[in-house]
Amino acid sequence: MENVDFDQLPQEFVFPVCNCGQSVVLKASWTLSNPSRRFFGWRNFGRIGACGYFLWFDPPVYEHSKHVTNRLLKRVRRIEAENETEKRKAIVMVVLLSDVHNIFTFSLESWWLET
C-alpha cells in the first residue's frame, strides 16, 4: 500500500466507508491496465469474504504512462529474479566451500596424526 500525504487533501475530504461500514484503506493497483493507480478498498480487498467496495482515488492513467511504468516494472522484476538467482548461487558456493574446508581439515588432521 502506498503512503499518501493527507495534508494535500482538501479539508472537506472525507474517507469513504465500505459497504459493510468499515473504514477503507488506500491501495495501489499494479495491473498492466492501471499501474500505480491508487484506489480505496476494503482492508482485505481481493480476498475471500471482502465486501467488494472499490473507488478510484487517482484519475485514469495515460497510455504513455502505462507503457513506461510497465516497462520499468518488467525491469525491476527481471533484476529481482536475477538477484534471487545470484543469492542461490552464493548459498551453493558457501556450502561447497564449507565442504571443501571440512575435507581439507579432515585430511590435514589425518596426515598430522600419521606423522
MARZA-574218 format. One record per residue: x, y, z of N, C-alpha, C in turn; residue number from 1. Coordinates in nm, 3 decimals, padded with zeros to 5 digits. Layout:
{n_c1 X; n_c2 Y; n_c3 Z; ca_c1 X; ca_c2 Y; ca_c3 Z; c_c1 X; c_c2 Y; c_c3 Z; milum NUM}
...
END
This chain:
{n_c1 00.085; n_c2 -00.117; n_c3 00.000; ca_c1 00.000; ca_c2 00.000; ca_c3 00.000; c_c1 00.089; c_c2 00.123; c_c3 00.000; milum 1}
{n_c1 00.048; n_c2 00.222; n_c3 -00.072; ca_c1 00.124; ca_c2 00.343; ca_c3 -00.090; c_c1 00.090; c_c2 00.446; c_c3 00.018; milum 2}
{n_c1 00.190; n_c2 00.521; n_c3 00.062; ca_c1 00.164; ca_c2 00.628; ca_c3 00.158; c_c1 00.106; c_c2 00.748; c_c3 00.087; milum 3}
{n_c1 00.017; n_c2 00.818; n_c3 00.153; ca_c1 -00.047; ca_c2 00.935; ca_c3 00.096; c_c1 -00.020; c_c2 01.054; c_c3 00.186; milum 4}
{n_c1 00.008; n_c2 01.170; n_c3 00.125; ca_c1 00.025; ca_c2 01.292; ca_c3 00.202; c_c1 -00.114; c_c2 01.351; c_c3 00.225; milum 5}
{n_c1 -00.171; n_c2 01.321; n_c3 00.341; ca_c1 -00.308; ca_c2 01.362; ca_c3 00.371; c_c1 -00.320; c_c2 01.514; c_c3 00.386; milum 6}
{n_c1 -00.207; n_c2 01.582; n_c3 00.407; ca_c1 -00.212; ca_c2 01.728; ca_c3 00.417; c_c1 -00.247; c_c2 01.792; c_c3 00.283; milum 7}
{n_c1 -00.226; n_c2 01.719; n_c3 00.173; ca_c1 -00.257; ca_c2 01.774; ca_c3 00.041; c_c1 -00.404; c_c2 01.755; c_c3 00.004; milum 8}
{n_c1 -00.477; n_c2 01.678; n_c3 00.081; ca_c1 -00.619; ca_c2 01.658; ca_c3 00.054; c_c1 -00.698; c_c2 01.779; c_c3 00.103; milum 9}
{n_c1 -00.805; n_c2 01.814; n_c3 00.033; ca_c1 -00.887; ca_c2 01.926; ca_c3 00.079; c_c1 -00.941; c_c2 01.902; c_c3 00.219; milum 10}
{n_c1 -00.962; n_c2 02.008; n_c3 00.294; ca_c1 -01.011; ca_c2 01.997; ca_c3 00.432; c_c1 -01.143; c_c2 01.920; c_c3 00.439; milum 11}
{n_c1 -01.227; n_c2 01.939; n_c3 00.338; ca_c1 -01.359; ca_c2 01.875; ca_c3 00.341; c_c1 -01.355; c_c2 01.729; c_c3 00.295; milum 12}
{n_c1 -01.237; n_c2 01.679; n_c3 00.258; ca_c1 -01.228; ca_c2 01.540; ca_c3 00.211; c_c1 -01.262; c_c2 01.443; c_c3 00.324; milum 13}
{n_c1 -01.351; n_c2 01.352; n_c3 00.295; ca_c1 -01.392; ca_c2 01.251; ca_c3 00.393; c_c1 -01.360; c_c2 01.115; c_c3 00.334; milum 14}
{n_c1 -01.291; n_c2 01.033; n_c3 00.412; ca_c1 -01.260; ca_c2 00.899; ca_c3 00.365; c_c1 -01.389; c_c2 00.820; c_c3 00.348; milum 15}
{n_c1 -01.401; n_c2 00.748; n_c3 00.239; ca_c1 -01.521; ca_c2 00.667; ca_c3 00.219; c_c1 -01.530; c_c2 00.556; c_c3 00.322; milum 16}
{n_c1 -01.650; n_c2 00.505; n_c3 00.340; ca_c1 -01.674; ca_c2 00.390; ca_c3 00.426; c_c1 -01.725; c_c2 00.279; c_c3 00.335; milum 17}
{n_c1 -01.675; n_c2 00.159; n_c3 00.354; ca_c1 -01.715; ca_c2 00.050; ca_c3 00.265; c_c1 -01.858; c_c2 00.004; c_c3 00.292; milum 18}
{n_c1 -01.905; n_c2 -00.088; n_c3 00.210; ca_c1 -02.043; ca_c2 -00.137; ca_c3 00.217; c_c1 -02.079; c_c2 -00.201; c_c3 00.350; milum 19}
{n_c1 -01.978; n_c2 -00.252; n_c3 00.421; ca_c1 -02.007; ca_c2 -00.318; ca_c3 00.549; c_c1 -01.982; c_c2 -00.226; c_c3 00.668; milum 20}
{n_c1 -01.958; n_c2 -00.096; n_c3 00.640; ca_c1 -01.943; ca_c2 00.001; ca_c3 00.748; c_c1 -01.802; c_c2 00.016; c_c3 00.802; milum 21}
{n_c1 -01.706; n_c2 -00.056; n_c3 00.748; ca_c1 -01.566; ca_c2 -00.047; ca_c3 00.792; c_c1 -01.497; c_c2 00.070; c_c3 00.722; milum 22}
{n_c1 -01.391; n_c2 00.120; n_c3 00.782; ca_c1 -01.313; ca_c2 00.223; ca_c3 00.714; c_c1 -01.232; c_c2 00.156; c_c3 00.602; milum 23}
{n_c1 -01.211; n_c2 00.230; n_c3 00.496; ca_c1 -01.139; ca_c2 00.176; ca_c3 00.381; c_c1 -00.991; c_c2 00.214; c_c3 00.390; milum 24}
{n_c1 -00.911; n_c2 00.151; n_c3 00.308; ca_c1 -00.769; ca_c2 00.184; ca_c3 00.301; c_c1 -00.737; c_c2 00.224; c_c3 00.157; milum 25}
{n_c1 -00.630; n_c2 00.300; n_c3 00.143; ca_c1 -00.585; ca_c2 00.341; ca_c3 00.012; c_c1 -00.478; c_c2 00.243; c_c3 -00.034; milum 26}
{n_c1 -00.501; n_c2 00.181; n_c3 -00.148; ca_c1 -00.408; ca_c2 00.081; ca_c3 -00.202; c_c1 -00.366; c_c2 00.124; c_c3 -00.342; milum 27}
{n_c1 -00.267; n_c2 00.055; n_c3 -00.397; ca_c1 -00.221; ca_c2 00.084; ca_c3 -00.533; c_c1 -00.244; c_c2 -00.038; c_c3 -00.621; milum 28}
{n_c1 -00.294; n_c2 -00.013; n_c3 -00.740; ca_c1 -00.311; ca_c2 -00.118; ca_c3 -00.839; c_c1 -00.180; c_c2 -00.136; c_c3 -00.914; milum 29}
{n_c1 -00.141; n_c2 -00.260; n_c3 -00.936; ca_c1 -00.021; ca_c2 -00.286; ca_c3 -01.015; c_c1 -00.054; c_c2 -00.374; c_c3 -01.134; milum 30}
{n_c1 -00.176; n_c2 -00.361; n_c3 -01.185; ca_c1 -00.215; ca_c2 -00.434; ca_c3 -01.305; c_c1 -00.156; c_c2 -00.366; c_c3 -01.427; milum 31}
{n_c1 -00.148; n_c2 -00.436; n_c3 -01.539; ca_c1 -00.095; ca_c2 -00.376; ca_c3 -01.662; c_c1 -00.182; c_c2 -00.260; c_c3 -01.710; milum 32}
{n_c1 -00.312; n_c2 -00.268; n_c3 -01.685; ca_c1 -00.402; ca_c2 -00.163; ca_c3 -01.733; c_c1 -00.409; c_c2 -00.041; c_c3 -01.641; milum 33}
{n_c1 -00.369; n_c2 -00.056; n_c3 -01.514; ca_c1 -00.373; ca_c2 00.056; ca_c3 -01.418; c_c1 -00.250; c_c2 00.055; c_c3 -01.327; milum 34}
{n_c1 -00.129; n_c2 00.058; n_c3 -01.383; ca_c1 -00.011; ca_c2 00.051; ca_c3 -01.298; c_c1 00.003; c_c2 00.174; c_c3 -01.209; milum 35}
{n_c1 00.021; n_c2 00.150; n_c3 -01.081; ca_c1 00.044; ca_c2 00.251; ca_c3 -00.977; c_c1 -00.077; c_c2 00.342; c_c3 -00.952; milum 36}
{n_c1 -00.191; n_c2 00.309; n_c3 -01.007; ca_c1 -00.311; ca_c2 00.389; ca_c3 -00.984; c_c1 -00.371; c_c2 00.352; c_c3 -00.849; milum 37}
{n_c1 -00.396; n_c2 00.453; n_c3 -00.765; ca_c1 -00.445; ca_c2 00.426; ca_c3 -00.630; c_c1 -00.597; c_c2 00.418; c_c3 -00.625; milum 38}
{n_c1 -00.644; n_c2 00.339; n_c3 -00.529; ca_c1 -00.788; ca_c2 00.322; ca_c3 -00.512; c_c1 -00.820; c_c2 00.295; c_c3 -00.366; milum 39}
{n_c1 -00.944; n_c2 00.323; n_c3 -00.330; ca_c1 -00.993; ca_c2 00.289; ca_c3 -00.197; c_c1 -01.057; c_c2 00.151; c_c3 -00.204; milum 40}
{n_c1 -01.031; n_c2 00.071; n_c3 -00.105; ca_c1 -01.092; ca_c2 -00.061; ca_c3 -00.098; c_c1 -01.099; c_c2 -00.108; c_c3 00.046; milum 41}
{n_c1 -01.178; n_c2 -00.211; n_c3 00.067; ca_c1 -01.189; ca_c2 -00.272; ca_c3 00.199; c_c1 -01.052; c_c2 -00.322; c_c3 00.241; milum 42}
{n_c1 -01.024; n_c2 -00.326; n_c3 00.371; ca_c1 -00.893; ca_c2 -00.369; ca_c3 00.421; c_c1 -00.845; c_c2 -00.498; c_c3 00.357; milum 43}
{n_c1 -00.935; n_c2 -00.592; n_c3 00.339; ca_c1 -00.898; ca_c2 -00.722; ca_c3 00.283; c_c1 -00.942; c_c2 -00.732; c_c3 00.137; milum 44}
{n_c1 -00.932; n_c2 -00.621; n_c3 00.066; ca_c1 -00.973; ca_c2 -00.616; ca_c3 -00.074; c_c1 -00.904; c_c2 -00.726; c_c3 -00.153; milum 45}
{n_c1 -00.981; n_c2 -00.797; n_c3 -00.233; ca_c1 -00.925; ca_c2 -00.904; ca_c3 -00.316; c_c1 -00.922; c_c2 -01.039; c_c3 -00.248; milum 46}
{n_c1 -00.960; n_c2 -01.046; n_c3 -00.124; ca_c1 -00.960; ca_c2 -01.173; ca_c3 -00.051; c_c1 -01.102; c_c2 -01.226; c_c3 -00.041; milum 47}
{n_c1 -01.114; n_c2 -01.352; n_c3 -00.013; ca_c1 -01.245; ca_c2 -01.413; ca_c3 00.005; c_c1 -01.315; c_c2 -01.348; c_c3 00.123; milum 48}
{n_c1 -01.440; n_c2 -01.316; n_c3 00.107; ca_c1 -01.518; ca_c2 -01.255; ca_c3 00.215; c_c1 -01.517; c_c2 -01.103; c_c3 00.211; milum 49}
{n_c1 -01.445; n_c2 -01.045; n_c3 00.115; ca_c1 -01.441; ca_c2 -00.899; ca_c3 00.105; c_c1 -01.579; c_c2 -00.847; c_c3 00.063; milum 50}
{n_c1 -01.612; n_c2 -00.728; n_c3 00.111; ca_c1 -01.745; ca_c2 -00.672; ca_c3 00.079; c_c1 -01.750; c_c2 -00.619; c_c3 -00.064; milum 51}
{n_c1 -01.637; n_c2 -00.602; n_c3 -00.129; ca_c1 -01.636; ca_c2 -00.562; ca_c3 -00.268; c_c1 -01.630; c_c2 -00.412; c_c3 -00.292; milum 52}
{n_c1 -01.613; n_c2 -00.333; n_c3 -00.186; ca_c1 -01.609; ca_c2 -00.188; ca_c3 -00.204; c_c1 -01.486; c_c2 -00.149; c_c3 -00.286; milum 53}
{n_c1 -01.505; n_c2 -00.059; n_c3 -00.382; ca_c1 -01.397; ca_c2 -00.014; ca_c3 -00.469; c_c1 -01.428; c_c2 00.126; c_c3 -00.519; milum 54}
{n_c1 -01.328; n_c2 00.216; n_c3 -00.510; ca_c1 -01.344; ca_c2 00.351; ca_c3 -00.562; c_c1 -01.205; c_c2 00.403; c_c3 -00.601; milum 55}
{n_c1 -01.191; n_c2 00.446; n_c3 -00.727; ca_c1 -01.063; ca_c2 00.502; ca_c3 -00.770; c_c1 -01.032; c_c2 00.630; c_c3 -00.693; milum 56}
{n_c1 -00.907; n_c2 00.648; n_c3 -00.655; ca_c1 -00.859; ca_c2 00.771; ca_c3 -00.592; c_c1 -00.793; c_c2 00.860; c_c3 -00.697; milum 57}
{n_c1 -00.714; n_c2 00.798; n_c3 -00.785; ca_c1 -00.641; ca_c2 00.871; ca_c3 -00.889; c_c1 -00.721; c_c2 00.872; c_c3 -01.019; milum 58}
{n_c1 -00.693; n_c2 00.972; n_c3 -01.103; ca_c1 -00.756; ca_c2 00.972; ca_c3 -01.237; c_c1 -00.698; c_c2 00.858; c_c3 -01.321; milum 59}
{n_c1 -00.761; n_c2 00.828; n_c3 -01.433; ca_c1 -00.709; ca_c2 00.721; ca_c3 -01.520; c_c1 -00.564; c_c2 00.748; c_c3 -01.561; milum 60}
{n_c1 -00.491; n_c2 00.641; n_c3 -01.587; ca_c1 -00.351; ca_c2 00.650; ca_c3 -01.626; c_c1 -00.343; c_c2 00.670; c_c3 -01.778; milum 61}
{n_c1 -00.260; n_c2 00.763; n_c3 -01.822; ca_c1 -00.240; ca_c2 00.785; ca_c3 -01.965; c_c1 -00.169; c_c2 00.666; c_c3 -02.027; milum 62}
{n_c1 -00.197; n_c2 00.640; n_c3 -02.154; ca_c1 -00.139; ca_c2 00.525; ca_c3 -02.223; c_c1 00.013; c_c2 00.527; c_c3 -02.219; milum 63}
{n_c1 00.073; n_c2 00.644; n_c3 -02.243; ca_c1 00.219; ca_c2 00.654; ca_c3 -02.240; c_c1 00.272; c_c2 00.619; c_c3 -02.100; milum 64}
{n_c1 00.205; n_c2 00.668; n_c3 -01.998; ca_c1 00.247; ca_c2 00.638; ca_c3 -01.860; c_c1 00.236; c_c2 00.489; c_c3 -01.831; milum 65}
{n_c1 00.130; n_c2 00.425; n_c3 -01.880; ca_c1 00.115; ca_c2 00.281; ca_c3 -01.863; c_c1 00.233; c_c2 00.208; c_c3 -01.925; milum 66}
{n_c1 00.266; n_c2 00.249; n_c3 -02.048; ca_c1 00.375; ca_c2 00.184; ca_c3 -02.120; c_c1 00.507; c_c2 00.198; c_c3 -02.044; milum 67}
{n_c1 00.538; n_c2 00.320; n_c3 -02.002; ca_c1 00.664; ca_c2 00.345; ca_c3 -01.931; c_c1 00.667; c_c2 00.270; c_c3 -01.798; milum 68}
{n_c1 00.559; n_c2 00.279; n_c3 -01.721; ca_c1 00.553; ca_c2 00.213; ca_c3 -01.590; c_c1 00.566; c_c2 00.062; c_c3 -01.605; milum 69}
{n_c1 00.495; n_c2 00.005; n_c3 -01.702; ca_c1 00.502; ca_c2 -00.140; ca_c3 -01.721; c_c1 00.641; c_c2 -00.186; c_c3 -01.764; milum 70}
{n_c1 00.708; n_c2 -00.107; n_c3 -01.848; ca_c1 00.847; ca_c2 -00.141; ca_c3 -01.886; c_c1 00.937; c_c2 -00.136; c_c3 -01.763; milum 71}
{n_c1 00.920; n_c2 -00.035; n_c3 -01.680; ca_c1 01.002; ca_c2 -00.025; ca_c3 -01.559; c_c1 00.973; c_c2 -00.141; c_c3 -01.464; milum 72}
{n_c1 00.846; n_c2 -00.177; n_c3 -01.450; ca_c1 00.811; ca_c2 -00.290; ca_c3 -01.364; c_c1 00.873; c_c2 -00.420; c_c3 -01.414; milum 73}
{n_c1 00.873; n_c2 -00.440; n_c3 -01.546; ca_c1 00.935; ca_c2 -00.560; ca_c3 -01.603; c_c1 01.085; c_c2 -00.562; c_c3 -01.571; milum 74}
{n_c1 01.150; n_c2 -00.446; n_c3 -01.582; ca_c1 01.293; ca_c2 -00.439; ca_c3 -01.550; c_c1 01.318; c_c2 -00.472; c_c3 -01.402; milum 75}
{n_c1 01.237; n_c2 -00.413; n_c3 -01.317; ca_c1 01.253; ca_c2 -00.437; ca_c3 -01.173; c_c1 01.235; c_c2 -00.586; c_c3 -01.143; milum 76}
{n_c1 01.132; n_c2 -00.646; n_c3 -01.199; ca_c1 01.107; ca_c2 -00.789; ca_c3 -01.176; c_c1 01.221; c_c2 -00.874; c_c3 -01.228; milum 77}
{n_c1 01.275; n_c2 -00.838; n_c3 -01.347; ca_c1 01.387; ca_c2 -00.913; ca_c3 -01.402; c_c1 01.510; c_c2 -00.901; c_c3 -01.311; milum 78}
{n_c1 01.537; n_c2 -00.781; n_c3 -01.263; ca_c1 01.651; ca_c2 -00.759; ca_c3 -01.174; c_c1 01.631; c_c2 -00.835; c_c3 -01.043; milum 79}
{n_c1 01.509; n_c2 -00.833; n_c3 -00.989; ca_c1 01.482; ca_c2 -00.907; ca_c3 -00.865; c_c1 01.503; c_c2 -01.056; c_c3 -00.887; milum 80}
{n_c1 01.460; n_c2 -01.108; n_c3 -01.003; ca_c1 01.479; ca_c2 -01.251; ca_c3 -01.033; c_c1 01.629; c_c2 -01.282; c_c3 -01.046; milum 81}
{n_c1 01.703; n_c2 -01.193; n_c3 -01.110; ca_c1 01.848; ca_c2 -01.213; ca_c3 -01.122; c_c1 01.913; c_c2 -01.211; c_c3 -00.984; milum 82}
{n_c1 01.869; n_c2 -01.121; n_c3 -00.898; ca_c1 01.924; ca_c2 -01.114; ca_c3 -00.762; c_c1 01.897; c_c2 -01.243; c_c3 -00.686; milum 83}
{n_c1 01.777; n_c2 -01.298; n_c3 -00.700; ca_c1 01.744; ca_c2 -01.425; ca_c3 -00.633; c_c1 01.835; c_c2 -01.536; c_c3 -00.684; milum 84}
{n_c1 01.858; n_c2 -01.539; n_c3 -00.815; ca_c1 01.947; ca_c2 -01.640; ca_c3 -00.874; c_c1 02.088; c_c2 -01.625; c_c3 -00.817; milum 85}
{n_c1 02.135; n_c2 -01.503; n_c3 -00.807; ca_c1 02.269; ca_c2 -01.479; ca_c3 -00.753; c_c1 02.277; c_c2 -01.518; c_c3 -00.606; milum 86}
{n_c1 02.172; n_c2 -01.491; n_c3 -00.530; ca_c1 02.169; ca_c2 -01.532; ca_c3 -00.389; c_c1 02.179; c_c2 -01.683; c_c3 -00.377; milum 87}
{n_c1 02.104; n_c2 -01.755; n_c3 -00.462; ca_c1 02.109; ca_c2 -01.902; ca_c3 -00.459; c_c1 02.249; c_c2 -01.952; c_c3 -00.493; milum 88}
{n_c1 02.311; n_c2 -01.890; n_c3 -00.593; ca_c1 02.447; ca_c2 -01.928; ca_c3 -00.630; c_c1 02.543; c_c2 -01.906; c_c3 -00.513; milum 89}
{n_c1 02.527; n_c2 -01.793; n_c3 -00.445; ca_c1 02.614; ca_c2 -01.762; ca_c3 -00.331; c_c1 02.596; c_c2 -01.865; c_c3 -00.220; milum 90}
{n_c1 02.473; n_c2 -01.906; n_c3 -00.195; ca_c1 02.448; ca_c2 -02.007; ca_c3 -00.091; c_c1 02.514; c_c2 -02.139; c_c3 -00.129; milum 91}
{n_c1 02.501; n_c2 -02.177; n_c3 -00.256; ca_c1 02.564; ca_c2 -02.302; ca_c3 -00.302; c_c1 02.715; c_c2 -02.292; c_c3 -00.285; milum 92}
{n_c1 02.773; n_c2 -02.176; n_c3 -00.319; ca_c1 02.918; ca_c2 -02.159; ca_c3 -00.304; c_c1 02.961; c_c2 -02.170; c_c3 -00.159; milum 93}
{n_c1 02.885; n_c2 -02.112; n_c3 -00.069; ca_c1 02.918; ca_c2 -02.120; ca_c3 00.074; c_c1 02.914; c_c2 -02.266; c_c3 00.120; milum 94}
{n_c1 02.813; n_c2 -02.339; n_c3 00.078; ca_c1 02.802; ca_c2 -02.480; ca_c3 00.116; c_c1 02.919; c_c2 -02.558; c_c3 00.059; milum 95}
{n_c1 02.952; n_c2 -02.536; n_c3 -00.068; ca_c1 03.064; ca_c2 -02.608; ca_c3 -00.129; c_c1 03.196; c_c2 -02.574; c_c3 -00.062; milum 96}
{n_c1 03.217; n_c2 -02.445; n_c3 -00.034; ca_c1 03.340; ca_c2 -02.405; ca_c3 00.034; c_c1 03.348; c_c2 -02.465; c_c3 00.173; milum 97}
{n_c1 03.236; n_c2 -02.474; n_c3 00.240; ca_c1 03.233; ca_c2 -02.536; ca_c3 00.372; c_c1 03.271; c_c2 -02.683; c_c3 00.362; milum 98}
{n_c1 03.217; n_c2 -02.751; n_c3 00.261; ca_c1 03.251; ca_c2 -02.892; ca_c3 00.240; c_c1 03.400; c_c2 -02.909; c_c3 00.209; milum 99}
{n_c1 03.453; n_c2 -02.822; n_c3 00.122; ca_c1 03.595; ca_c2 -02.829; ca_c3 00.088; c_c1 03.679; c_c2 -02.804; c_c3 00.213; milum 100}
{n_c1 03.638; n_c2 -02.707; n_c3 00.292; ca_c1 03.712; ca_c2 -02.678; ca_c3 00.416; c_c1 03.712; c_c2 -02.798; c_c3 00.509; milum 101}
{n_c1 03.595; n_c2 -02.861; n_c3 00.524; ca_c1 03.585; ca_c2 -02.978; ca_c3 00.612; c_c1 03.671; c_c2 -03.093; c_c3 00.561; milum 102}
{n_c1 03.670; n_c2 -03.116; n_c3 00.431; ca_c1 03.752; ca_c2 -03.224; ca_c3 00.373; c_c1 03.899; c_c2 -03.194; c_c3 00.392; milum 103}
{n_c1 03.939; n_c2 -03.070; n_c3 00.364; ca_c1 04.079; ca_c2 -03.032; ca_c3 00.380; c_c1 04.123; c_c2 -03.043; c_c3 00.525; milum 104}
{n_c1 04.040; n_c2 -02.997; n_c3 00.616; ca_c1 04.073; ca_c2 -03.003; ca_c3 00.759; c_c1 04.087; c_c2 -03.149; c_c3 00.804; milum 105}
{n_c1 03.993; n_c2 -03.234; n_c3 00.759; ca_c1 03.998; ca_c2 -03.375; ca_c3 00.795; c_c1 04.125; c_c2 -03.439; c_c3 00.739; milum 106}
{n_c1 04.159; n_c2 -03.409; n_c3 00.615; ca_c1 04.280; ca_c2 -03.466; ca_c3 00.552; c_c1 04.404; c_c2 -03.418; c_c3 00.625; milum 107}
{n_c1 04.408; n_c2 -03.292; n_c3 00.660; ca_c1 04.524; ca_c2 -03.236; ca_c3 00.731; c_c1 04.538; c_c2 -03.300; c_c3 00.869; milum 108}
{n_c1 04.426; n_c2 -03.317; n_c3 00.940; ca_c1 04.431; ca_c2 -03.380; ca_c3 01.071; c_c1 04.476; c_c2 -03.526; c_c3 01.061; milum 109}
{n_c1 04.427; n_c2 -03.598; n_c3 00.958; ca_c1 04.468; ca_c2 -03.736; ca_c3 00.937; c_c1 04.618; c_c2 -03.743; c_c3 00.909; milum 110}
{n_c1 04.667; n_c2 -03.654; n_c3 00.824; ca_c1 04.810; ca_c2 -03.653; ca_c3 00.791; c_c1 04.892; c_c2 -03.622; c_c3 00.916; milum 111}
{n_c1 04.847; n_c2 -03.528; n_c3 00.997; ca_c1 04.918; ca_c2 -03.488; ca_c3 01.117; c_c1 04.927; c_c2 -03.603; c_c3 01.216; milum 112}
{n_c1 04.816; n_c2 -03.679; n_c3 01.228; ca_c1 04.817; ca_c2 -03.792; ca_c3 01.322; c_c1 04.907; c_c2 -03.904; c_c3 01.273; milum 113}
{n_c1 04.924; n_c2 -03.920; n_c3 01.143; ca_c1 05.007; ca_c2 -04.025; ca_c3 01.088; c_c1 05.155; c_c2 -03.996; c_c3 01.106; milum 114}
{n_c1 05.191; n_c2 -03.871; n_c3 01.114; ca_c1 05.334; ca_c2 -03.838; ca_c3 01.123; c_c1 05.384; c_c2 -03.828; c_c3 01.264; milum 115}
END
